[in-house]
Amino acid sequence: MTRQQNHPVPSWIQRGKLRWVWGLWEPLRLYRRSAHMAAYSPGNAHWAEDWYLRMHSEEMVGKLADLGVNCISTHFFKGFGVLAEAEEMDRAAAFTELCHTHGIRVLGYCQWATICYETFLDEVPHARDWVQRDASGELLLYGKSTYWRWLGCQRHEDYVAYLEAVVRRCIGEVGMDGVEWDGTVYKCHCELCQKAFRDYLTQTYDAVQAEELFGLPHFRHVRIPTTESRRDPLFLSLLDFRREFMVQRLGVFNRVIKSINSEAAQVTYDMDAGPWGPTPDIDLLVDENHDHSFIDAAGVLTAKFRGLKHAFALDRVVLSTGWIRAPSQRRTGLGDSFETAAEIAAFGAPVGGLRRPETPAEVTRDLAECAMFGGHMVTPTWATRSCGGDRAAFEQTDLHEALRRYLHFFRDHEALFDAEESLATVAVYRGAHSLACDFFSVFPCVFGVEQTCLQYQLPFDMLFTYQLDRLSRYSAVVLAEQTCLSDCEVEAFKAYARSGGGLVVTGRTGLYDERGRHRCKHPLKELFELPHVVFFPDAPERLSAPTRDHPPAYHDMRLPPRAGEIAEGILAAAAGRVPCSLDAGPYVGMEVYRAGGGERVIHLLNYDNETPLDSVSLGLEEGLRAECVRVLSPDWDCREAMVTMRNGRVEFGPLETYAVVVVPPLARLTTR
């Protein structure tokens, strides 16, 4: 995979080859201090320490290795301080040695910003000077209720040096295989950051641009905006400023990591794919979500495919940590997340929350999603979570069998999940300027189109601003309410459409430039008469507006009421040029890749796997011989299905949860 970064990605990070579990993100001290029950934490339960110690045992590591697990994240530095966490670090070191003995790589979970001051001040009495500030000068906290977790500001070089020492211990002394950063939050208004912001503006914009873009003769007295209005040109520049700083700091840490071990990884969240491309010094992306797949009583399908497709588009492998959301859950007073549905039913007052999978059906569809949308890490996040006392959830007989069967299938067929190239002929555009300037309008429309493509079996790629040179790969590109387009973007889409490329344009696409300034006329209007350009002026794909500008918090997964019309528009723009077709209902997902060996691999996932499909009819090219096609599934004892061909359609069954259709690279078209 090609990467734009200073060091090569470690060779062990490859598509289709990583099977991960959460092996205790938190030290025992955090569980005790937070003292609440959650899908990811036992809080101060009386059995917490027994469970915690057993999860570090050779017995447990051996069981995970037997399942096929080859990568684990575990606690290393939470922010209590190196001295306060010394015992836990030693335990993590012993755990790492055990894992390596069993062929399992270990990622050390480290906090990027948290300072748990109640113990940290013993070690660094002046640590208050390192803390991020809000606009009024008050300390920024990690959540409103966790007053004891300050957020450190990495503008302070002493704080960076402290974290560098943590990294050196994690990679150099303990021998972990990577640093997994959490809490990558930077919203500081301290005086160091105020000056840095003014310097950034002065270095980025000359005097003419200062007047034209901001109406200012200079930036000498500018301060970081106190409100987050996307109509404020200074706030838009602040987004770029913060991102560039975070990228710079990640570069510093990556150089430290690679100087110790070139095969060690830096793992964290992407800083957003702006016009510049993906964050360059992240080897493995994290997608923390609450989108573990389920269908609610109203028929709404929640799925985590977006984070997986996002990472694939950025040419990255992703570690996707998912929990099941249950909007009808009730608050217990112990926290806003729960262990099981039965536990939820026992309590009273309304709230949303999280829980882990409880049935084999919930387990298998989640694992299948990881593999099918780009050969990413297969991530049963819940596996070592307690199911009461010191017993891990994956040790429940039915869940263990489902987990073993799927992990062994992925292990035994790694080559099929080495997704070399997407064969999707449709792209959904996520323009950097539109999302930056008009997030609350744009994001729900992009979401609506993506949900439509998933549930109408239209394989698609996400396409970003820095990838405009890829337009010619696609039969159709969807511009869903891409309100703010630069002149460069407009010209690229015009040239694409004039050369025969299909466009689906919705709403106010292009009415504003990249800074959110209104254009005199619609820049794409001249294209609307072309037969392969479809225009929906009312943006029928729009879902509800997000409550905040942070995508993981947005959970409107409804299928738009006019989804059928949108799907027809996409097919019309593509002139029917799609890689394959599927006769299935709205709860079957389909994805198509070319694997590293040249095979065409078609993944099918039945999200409604409580109700298996008796048969599947998949449309491929005419003349393909049945003996050229293989269909495999972890749900079948024989692993491979009998295939029949009828009028260019592959027919097989049943489809319980997941199946892979494989067409070898040398399969020839023949006429019967």
C-alpha positions in Angstrom: 0.0 0.0 0.0 1.3 3.5 -0.8 1.6 5.8 2.1 2.5 9.5 2.4 4.6 9.4 5.6 8.1 9.6 6.9 8.5 5.9 7.7 7.2 2.7 6.1 4.2 1.1 7.7 5.3 -1.9 9.7 5.2 -5.0 7.5 2.9 -6.9 9.8 0.0 -4.4 9.2 -1.6 -6.0 6.2 -5.1 -6.5 5.0 -6.8 -9.8 6.0 -4.1 -10.8 8.4 -5.0 -9.2 11.8 -7.4 -10.6 14.4 -7.6 -8.4 17.5 -9.2 -8.3 20.9 -9.3 -5.7 23.6 -7.0 -7.1 26.3 -7.7 -4.5 29.0 -7.4 -0.9 27.8 -7.6 0.4 31.4 -5.3 -0.1 34.4 -7.1 -1.4 37.6 -6.6 2.0 39.1 -8.9 3.6 36.5 -11.6 1.0 37.1 -11.6 1.8 40.8 -11.5 5.5 40.4 -14.2 5.7 37.8 -16.4 3.4 39.8 -19.2 2.9 37.3 -20.5 0.0 35.3 -20.1 0.2 31.5 -19.9 -2.0 28.4 -16.1 -1.4 28.5 -15.5 -1.2 32.3 -16.3 -3.2 35.4 -16.1 -0.2 37.6 -15.7 -1.0 41.3 -17.5 -4.4 41.1 -16.4 -6.8 43.9 -15.1 -9.2 41.3 -13.2 -6.6 39.2 -9.7 -7.5 40.5 -10.2 -11.3 40.1 -11.3 -10.7 36.5 -8.5 -8.2 35.9 -5.7 -10.5 37.1 -7.1 -13.5 35.2 -7.2 -11.6 32.0 -3.4 -11.2 32.3 -2.8 -14.9 32.8 -1.1 -17.4 30.5 -4.3 -19.5 30.5 -6.2 -16.5 29.0 -3.5 -15.7 26.5 -3.3 -19.3 25.4 -7.1 -19.4 24.8 -7.0 -16.3 22.7 -4.1 -17.6 20.6 -6.1 -20.9 20.0 -9.0 -18.8 18.8 -6.8 -17.2 16.1 -6.1 -13.9 17.8 -2.8 -12.4 16.8 -3.0 -8.8 18.1 -4.1 -7.3 21.5 -4.4 -3.8 22.9 -3.6 -3.5 26.6 -3.1 -0.8 29.2 0.2 1.0 29.5 -0.2 4.7 30.5 -3.5 6.2 31.5 -2.3 9.6 32.9 -2.0 8.8 36.7 1.7 9.2 36.3 4.6 6.8 35.6 5.2 6.4 39.4 1.6 5.8 40.2 1.2 3.3 37.4 4.6 1.5 37.9 3.0 -1.7 39.1 0.5 -1.8 36.2 3.3 -1.1 33.7 5.2 -4.1 35.1 2.1 -6.2 34.8 1.7 -5.0 31.2 5.3 -5.9 30.5 4.8 -9.5 31.8 1.6 -9.7 29.7 3.5 -8.6 26.6 6.1 -11.3 27.1 3.3 -13.9 27.4 1.6 -12.7 24.3 4.8 -12.7 22.3 5.4 -16.3 23.4 2.1 -17.2 21.8 2.7 -15.2 18.6 0.4 -12.3 19.6 1.5 -8.7 19.0 0.7 -6.1 21.7 -0.3 -2.5 21.3 0.2 -0.3 24.4 -2.7 1.9 25.2 -1.5 5.4 26.2 -3.3 8.6 26.9 -2.4 11.5 24.7 -3.9 14.2 26.9 -5.3 12.9 30.2 -3.6 14.1 33.4 -5.2 12.4 36.4 -3.9 15.1 38.7 -4.7 13.5 42.1 -1.6 11.3 41.6 0.2 13.0 38.7 1.0 16.0 40.9 3.1 13.8 43.2 5.5 13.4 40.3 5.1 16.7 38.5 3.9 19.4 41.0 3.7 22.1 38.3 1.6 19.9 35.9 -1.3 22.4 36.1 0.8 24.6 33.8 0.5 21.9 31.1 -3.3 21.8 31.0 -5.5 23.0 28.1 -7.7 26.0 28.8 -11.1 27.0 27.6 -11.9 30.5 26.3 -12.5 31.8 29.8 -9.2 30.4 31.0 -10.7 27.5 33.0 -9.1 24.0 32.9 -10.4 21.7 30.2 -11.5 18.3 31.5 -12.0 14.9 30.0 -15.8 15.0 30.2 -17.8 17.2 32.5 -18.2 14.5 35.2 -14.5 13.4 35.4 -13.2 16.5 37.2 -10.1 14.5 38.2 -9.0 14.1 34.5 -7.3 17.3 33.2 -6.5 17.6 29.5 -2.8 18.2 28.8 -1.7 20.7 26.1 1.1 19.4 23.9 2.3 23.0 23.2 4.2 22.5 26.4 7.5 20.9 25.4 8.0 19.5 28.9 4.8 17.6 28.6 5.8 16.2 25.2 9.1 15.2 26.7 7.3 13.4 29.5 5.2 11.5 27.0 8.3 10.7 24.9 9.7 9.0 27.9 6.5 6.9 28.2 6.9 5.9 24.5 10.5 4.9 24.9 9.6 2.7 27.9 6.6 1.2 26.0 8.5 0.3 22.8 12.1 0.1 24.0 12.0 -1.4 27.5 8.8 -3.4 27.5 9.0 -4.3 23.8 5.4 -3.6 22.8 4.6 -3.6 19.1 3.0 -0.2 19.0 1.7 2.8 20.9 -2.1 3.2 20.7 -3.0 6.8 21.5 -6.4 7.7 23.0 -7.8 11.1 24.0 -6.3 13.0 21.0 -8.1 16.2 22.0 -6.7 19.6 21.2 -9.1 22.6 21.8 -6.8 24.8 23.9 -7.1 28.5 24.4 -4.0 29.0 26.6 -1.6 31.9 25.8 0.9 29.6 24.1 -1.8 28.5 21.7 -3.1 32.0 21.2 0.3 33.1 20.1 0.8 30.1 18.0 -2.5 30.7 16.2 -1.6 34.3 15.5 1.8 33.2 14.1 0.0 30.5 12.0 -2.3 33.1 10.5 0.5 35.5 9.7 2.6 32.8 8.1 -0.4 31.4 6.1 -2.0 34.6 4.8 -0.5 37.7 3.3 -1.9 41.2 3.8 -4.1 41.0 0.8 -5.6 37.7 1.9 -6.1 39.0 5.4 -8.3 41.8 4.0 -10.1 39.6 1.4 -10.8 36.6 3.6 -11.1 38.1 7.1 -11.6 41.8 6.7 -8.6 42.5 8.8 -5.4 44.6 8.1 -3.3 42.2 10.3 -3.6 39.4 12.9 -1.7 41.1 15.8 -4.6 41.1 18.2 -6.5 38.1 17.0 -7.5 35.5 19.6 -8.8 31.9 19.1 -12.6 32.2 18.4 -14.7 31.6 21.5 -17.6 30.1 19.5 -17.5 27.4 16.9 -19.4 29.0 14.1 -18.6 27.5 10.7 -19.5 30.8 9.1 -16.6 32.5 11.0 -13.6 32.5 8.6 -11.3 32.6 11.6 -12.9 29.4 13.0 -12.4 27.7 9.6 -8.7 28.6 9.8 -8.6 27.4 13.4 -9.7 23.9 12.2 -6.7 23.8 9.9 -4.4 25.2 12.5 -5.4 22.5 15.1 -5.1 19.7 12.5 -1.7 20.8 11.4 -0.4 20.9 15.0 -1.8 17.4 15.8 -0.2 16.1 12.6 3.1 17.7 13.6 3.1 16.2 17.1 2.2 12.7 15.7 5.2 13.1 13.4 7.4 13.7 16.5 6.2 10.6 18.3 6.4 8.5 15.2 10.0 9.4 14.7 10.7 8.4 18.3 8.8 5.1 17.9 10.6 4.2 14.6 14.0 5.2 15.9 13.6 2.4 18.6 11.9 -0.2 16.4 11.1 0.4 12.7 8.5 -2.4 12.9 6.6 -0.7 15.8 3.3 1.1 15.0 1.7 4.4 15.9 -2.0 3.8 16.2 -4.8 6.4 16.7 -7.7 8.2 15.2 -7.4 10.0 11.9 -7.3 13.8 12.1 -9.8 14.0 9.2 -9.0 13.7 5.5 -8.9 17.3 4.5 -7.7 18.6 1.1 -4.2 17.4 2.1 -4.8 13.7 2.4 -4.8 11.3 5.4 -2.7 12.0 8.5 0.7 10.9 7.4 2.3 9.3 10.5 -0.5 7.0 11.6 0.2 3.3 10.8 -3.1 1.9 11.9 -6.3 3.9 12.3 -8.8 3.6 15.1 -12.5 3.9 14.5 -14.2 4.0 17.9 -17.9 3.7 17.3 -21.3 2.6 18.7 -22.4 1.1 15.4 -22.1 -2.6 16.1 -24.8 -3.8 13.6 -28.4 -4.3 14.6 -31.9 -3.7 13.2 -34.3 -2.0 15.6 -38.0 -2.5 16.0 -38.7 0.2 13.3 -36.5 -1.7 10.8 -33.6 0.8 10.9 -30.3 -0.8 10.1 -27.3 0.4 12.1 -23.9 -0.7 10.7 -20.3 0.3 11.1 -19.3 0.0 7.4 -18.6 3.7 7.1 -15.5 3.7 9.3 -14.2 0.7 7.5 -14.8 2.2 4.0 -13.3 5.5 5.2 -10.1 3.8 6.2 -9.9 1.8 2.9 -10.3 5.0 0.9 -7.4 6.5 2.9 -5.3 3.4 2.1 -5.2 2.4 5.8 -6.1 -0.6 7.8 -8.4 0.2 10.7 -9.0 -1.1 14.2 -12.8 -0.7 14.6 -14.0 -0.9 18.2 -17.8 -1.2 18.3 -20.5 -1.6 20.9 -24.3 -2.1 20.4 -26.4 1.0 21.1 -29.8 0.5 22.6 -31.8 3.8 22.6 -34.5 2.3 24.9 -32.0 1.6 27.7 -32.6 2.9 31.1 -30.2 4.7 33.5 -29.1 2.7 36.5 -27.4 5.5 38.4 -24.1 3.6 38.0 -23.4 5.0 34.5 -24.9 5.2 31.1 -23.7 1.9 29.7 -24.7 -1.7 30.4 -23.6 -5.2 30.3 -26.6 -7.1 28.9 -30.1 -6.5 27.8 -31.3 -8.4 30.9 -29.4 -5.9 33.1 -31.0 -3.0 31.2 -34.5 -4.4 31.8 -34.0 -4.5 35.6 -33.6 -0.7 35.9 -35.6 2.3 35.5 -35.3 6.1 34.0 -34.7 6.8 30.3 -31.3 7.0 28.6 -29.3 5.6 25.8 -26.4 3.3 26.3 -24.1 0.5 25.2 -23.9 -3.2 25.6 -21.9 -6.1 24.2 -23.1 -8.8 21.9 -25.1 -11.6 23.6 -26.0 -14.0 20.8 -24.0 -15.8 18.1 -25.9 -13.8 15.5 -24.7 -10.5 16.9 -21.2 -11.8 17.1 -20.9 -13.1 13.6 -22.4 -10.2 11.7 -20.0 -7.8 13.5 -16.9 -9.9 12.7 -18.0 -10.3 9.1 -18.3 -6.5 8.6 -14.7 -6.0 9.6 -13.4 -8.4 7.0 -15.8 -7.7 4.1 -15.3 -3.9 3.9 -11.6 -3.9 3.1 -9.9 -6.8 4.9 -9.5 -4.8 8.1 -8.6 -6.0 11.6 -11.3 -8.4 12.8 -12.2 -6.9 16.2 -14.4 -8.6 18.8 -14.1 -5.7 21.1 -16.2 -7.4 23.8 -14.3 -10.7 24.0 -12.5 -10.3 27.3 -15.3 -8.3 28.9 -16.5 -10.0 32.1 -19.7 -11.9 31.9 -19.8 -12.2 35.7 -16.9 -12.7 38.0 -13.6 -13.6 36.4 -15.1 -15.3 33.4 -14.6 -13.6 30.0 -17.5 -13.1 27.6 -15.9 -15.1 24.9 -15.8 -18.2 27.2 -19.6 -18.5 27.0 -20.1 -21.7 25.0 -22.3 -20.3 22.2 -20.3 -17.1 21.8 -17.0 -19.0 21.9 -18.1 -21.3 19.1 -19.2 -18.4 16.9 -16.0 -16.5 17.5 -13.8 -19.5 17.0 -15.5 -20.5 13.7 -15.2 -17.0 12.2 -11.7 -16.3 13.4 -10.5 -19.6 12.1 -12.2 -19.0 8.7 -10.5 -15.6 8.4 -7.1 -17.2 9.4 -7.5 -20.0 6.9 -8.5 -17.8 4.0 -6.3 -14.7 4.6 -5.5 -14.3 0.9 -9.2 -13.6 0.1 -9.2 -10.6 2.5 -6.1 -9.0 1.0 -8.2 -6.3 -0.6 -5.9 -4.9 -3.2 -8.4 -2.8 -5.1 -12.0 -1.8 -4.8 -14.1 -2.7 -7.9 -16.9 -0.3 -7.0 -17.9 1.8 -10.0 -19.8 4.4 -7.8 -18.1 7.0 -5.5 -19.8 9.2 -2.9 -17.8 12.4 -2.6 -16.9 13.7 0.9 -15.6 17.2 0.0 -13.2 18.7 2.7 -14.5 22.2 2.2 -18.2 21.3 2.3 -17.8 19.3 5.5 -15.6 22.0 7.1 -17.9 25.0 6.2 -21.3 23.4 6.2 -21.1 20.2 8.3 -24.6 20.2 9.8 -26.2 20.3 6.3 -23.7 18.2 4.3 -23.1 15.3 6.7 -26.8 14.1 6.9 -27.0 14.1 3.1 -23.8 12.1 2.7 -25.0 9.7 5.3 -28.3 9.3 3.5 -26.7 8.4 0.2 -24.3 6.0 1.8 -27.1 4.2 3.7 -29.0 4.0 0.4 -26.1 2.4 -1.4 -25.6 -0.1 1.4 -29.2 -1.3 1.5 -29.7 -1.3 -2.3 -26.5 -3.3 -2.8 -24.7 -0.6 -4.7 -21.0 -1.0 -3.9 -19.4 2.4 -3.6 -16.1 4.1 -2.6 -15.7 7.2 -0.5 -13.8 9.8 -2.5 -12.0 12.8 -0.9 -10.8 16.2 -2.1 -7.2 15.2 -2.5 -8.3 12.2 -4.8 -9.8 14.1 -7.7 -7.3 12.5 -10.0 -9.2 9.2 -9.4 -12.5 10.4 -10.9 -12.0 8.5 -14.2 -12.2 5.2 -12.3 -15.9 5.6 -11.7 -19.1 5.3 -13.8 -20.9 7.7 -11.4 -20.0 10.1 -8.6 -22.5 11.4 -6.1 -22.3 15.0 -4.9 -24.8 14.9 -2.1 -25.3 18.5 -0.9 -21.7 19.4 -1.4 -22.4 23.0 -0.9 -18.9 24.4 -0.7 -16.7 23.5 -3.7 -13.5 25.2 -4.8 -13.0 26.3 -8.4 -10.6 23.4 -8.8 -13.3 20.9 -7.7 -15.9 22.5 -9.9 -13.6 22.2 -13.0 -12.7 18.6 -12.2 -16.4 17.6 -12.0 -17.2 19.5 -15.2 -14.4 17.8 -17.1 -15.4 14.4 -15.7 -19.1 14.8 -16.8 -18.1 16.2 -20.2 -15.9 13.1 -20.8 -18.9 10.8 -20.1 -18.8 10.3 -16.4 -22.1 10.1 -14.6 -23.0 12.6 -11.8 -25.7 12.7 -9.2 -26.0 16.2 -7.9 -28.3 17.1 -5.0 -29.5 20.3 -3.2 -27.2 23.3 -3.1 -24.1 21.6 -4.4 -21.5 24.1 -5.5 -23.5 27.3 -4.6 -20.6 28.4 -2.3 -16.9 28.4 -2.7 -14.3 26.7 -0.4 -14.6 29.5 2.2 -18.4 29.4 2.3 -18.9 32.5 0.1 -22.0 32.6 -2.1 -21.5 32.3 -5.9 -23.5 34.4 -8.3 -24.8 31.4 -10.2 -24.8 27.6 -10.0 -21.4 26.5 -11.3 -22.7 23.0 -12.4 -26.0 24.1 -13.9 -24.7 23.7 -17.5 -24.3 19.9 -16.8 -27.8 19.2 -15.8 -29.0 18.7 -19.4 -26.5 15.9 -20.0 -28.2 12.5 -20.1 -25.8 11.0 -17.6 -26.2 13.8 -15.0 -29.1 13.4 -12.5 -30.1 16.4 -10.4 -32.2 16.3 -7.2 -32.8 19.9 -6.2 -34.6 19.0 -3.0 -31.8 16.7 -1.6 -34.1 13.8 -0.9 -31.3 11.9 0.8 -31.2 14.3 3.8 -31.4 12.7 7.3 -31.7 14.6 10.6 -29.1 17.2 11.5 -26.3 16.1 13.9 -26.4 17.5 17.4 -22.7 18.3 17.3 -19.9 18.4 14.7 -18.4 15.1 15.6 -19.3 12.2 13.3 -19.2 9.3 15.8 -21.9 11.1 17.8 -24.3 11.0 14.8 -26.5 7.9 14.7 -29.3 8.6 12.2 -29.1 5.4 10.1 -32.5 5.6 8.6 -33.0 4.7 5.0 -34.3 8.0 3.3 -38.0 7.8 2.4 -37.1 8.2 -1.3 -34.1 5.8 -1.2 -35.5 3.9 -4.2 -35.5 7.0 -6.3 -32.0 7.9 -5.2 -30.7 4.4 -6.1 -32.4 4.6 -9.5 -30.7 8.0 -10.1 -27.3 6.5 -9.3 -27.9 3.6 -11.6 -29.0 5.9 -14.4 -25.9 8.1 -14.0 -23.7 5.0 -14.0 -25.6 3.8 -17.2 -26.0 0.4 -15.4 -22.2 -0.1 -15.2 -22.0 -1.8 -11.9 -19.7 -4.8 -11.0 -22.5 -7.1 -10.1 -26.2 -7.2 -9.0 -28.0 -8.9 -6.2 -31.6 -10.0 -5.7 -32.0 -9.4 -2.0 -33.9 -7.3 0.5 -32.8 -4.2 2.2 -30.7 -6.0 4.9 -28.1 -7.6 2.7 -24.8 -5.8 2.2 -22.5 -6.4 -0.8 -18.9 -5.4 -1.4 -16.5 -6.2 -4.3 -12.7 -6.2 -4.3 -9.8 -7.5 -6.3 -7.6 -9.5 -3.9 -3.8 -9.5 -4.0 -3.8 -12.7 -6.0 -6.0 -11.2 -8.7 -9.2 -12.9 -7.6 -12.5 -11.0 -7.8 -14.0 -11.4 -4.3 -17.6 -10.5 -3.6 -18.6 -10.3 0.0 -22.3 -10.8 1.1 -23.6 -10.1 4.6 -27.1 -10.8 5.8 -27.6 -8.2 8.6 -30.9 -9.8 9.4 -29.2 -13.1 10.2 -31.8 -14.2 12.7 -33.7 -15.0 9.4 -31.3 -16.8 7.0 -32.0 -16.4 3.2 -32.8 -19.8 1.6 -31.1 -18.8 -1.7 -29.1 -16.0 -3.3 -29.0 -14.9 -6.9 -26.0 -12.9 -7.8 -25.7 -11.3 -11.2 -22.3 -11.5 -12.9 -21.2 -11.4 -16.6 -22.8 -13.7 -19.2 -21.0 -16.9 -20.1 -19.1 -17.4 -16.8 -18.9 -21.1 -16.1 -20.1 -22.4 -12.8 -16.9 -24.3 -12.1 -15.0 -21.0 -12.2 -17.0 -19.7 -9.2 -16.4 -20.7 -5.6 -18.7 -19.7 -2.7 -17.3 -20.1 0.8 -18.8 -19.3 4.2 -17.9 -19.9 7.9 -21.6 -20.8 8.4 -21.4 -24.0 6.5 -19.9 -27.2 7.7 -18.5 -28.0 4.3 -17.3 -24.4 4.0 -18.0 -24.3 0.2 -21.4 -24.2 -1.5 -22.7 -25.9 -4.6 -23.1 -23.3 -7.3 -25.4 -23.2 -10.3 -25.4 -20.7 -13.1 -28.6 -19.5 -14.8 -28.7 -16.6 -17.3 -25.5 -15.1 -16.0 -26.5 -15.4 -12.4 -24.8 -17.3 -9.7 -27.2 -19.1 -7.5 -26.5 -20.7 -4.1 -27.8 -20.9 -0.6 -28.5 -20.6 2.2 -27.0 -17.3 3.3 -27.1 -17.3 7.1 -24.8 -14.4 8.0 -21.8 -14.2 5.6 -20.5 -15.7 2.3 -17.6 -14.9 0.0 -18.0 -15.4 -3.8 -14.6 -15.9 -5.5 -14.0 -15.6 -9.2 -10.4 -16.5 -10.1 -8.4 -14.1 -12.3 -8.1 -16.6 -15.2 -11.8 -17.4 -15.4 -12.7 -17.1 -19.0 -16.0 -16.1 -20.6 -17.5 -18.9 -22.6 -20.8 -19.3 -24.3 -22.7 -22.5 -23.5 
